[in-house]
Amino acid sequence: MIRYAKPTNVDEALGLLGEDRWRILAGGTDFYPAQGVKPFRDNILDINGLAALRGIAETDEHWHIGARTTWTDIVRQPLPAAFDALKAAAREVGSVQIQNVASVAGNLCNASPAADGVPALLVLDAEVELRSAQTTRHLPLGEFILGNRRTALQPDEMVTAIRVPKRAATGVSSFVKLGARRYLVISIAMAAVRLVIEDGAVADAAIAVGACSAVARRLAGVEAALRGLPASAELGDAVLSAPIEELAPIADVRGSAEYRLDAAREIVARAVRAIVDPNEGKVAA
């Protein structure tokens, strides 16, 4: 018999996960389209009643984003400039109606290569908090998403939060998305960049690209190429000549692999320029 449960607290939800297999229903913006008109064959654990999992808090060492925090919550929350890329990505997650309901954790658990929130969280060194009835563990986001629609989540676990270390919540960030049109589109490529600028030069750089590999990737070669350079528009030129070995784009109806690779390099350059020159970094519709 198929079961449906809507727990009222996190401990109750974790207890249910420990006794049976469940599909977790949060915002439902991916859940219901994927289900379509097919009959339900799995137990459904509805966590929309877990108020404790929604909201953003600052602790001594982290920014703590509850699993049920929506993209609209991200946009409205006062956050340091390092989160600007995440706020920009939040505005790209479907329509405003979707942003009002879809959760940050759901975007991660869906594990789509084109998930808008992932590159912006990668440049913040985000960690995923996974809880079961027995244990709590924290995984770097890059270790949580294993591939297309695959994560490290165990059957008795649920994502309860995303944590951003304070040490990574520094500098300024930007986000550039390339699609076939301006709004309501799946990415051809997207880039998030976070730069820490001290004394007019790049002290640190964090760069991630999505939709150009099975999972979003940090670009270590480009990051290394930018460190120590003057914080000027010429940073974009440094991106265009830096090595990019982490990406393995696919070809599909939205673009060829070669186009994606060229586009990824260009939008990273634009995202970098957007930080040092706010008039740069825009992708035309």
Secondary structure, 3 states (H helix, E strand, C coil): CCCEECCCCHHHHHHHHHHCCCEEECCCCCHHHHHCCCCCCCCEEECCCCHHHCCEEECCCEEEEECCCEHHHHHHCCCCHHHHHHHHHHCCCCCHHHHHHCEHHHHHHHCCCCCCHHHHHHCCCCEEEEECCCCEEEEEHHHHEEECCEECCCCCCEEEEEEEEHHHCCCEEEEEEECCCCCCCCCCEEEEEEEEEECCEEEEEEEEEECCCCCCEECHHHHHHHCCCECCCCHHHHHHHCCCCCCCCCCECCECHHHHHHHHHHHHHHHHHHHHCCCCCCCCC
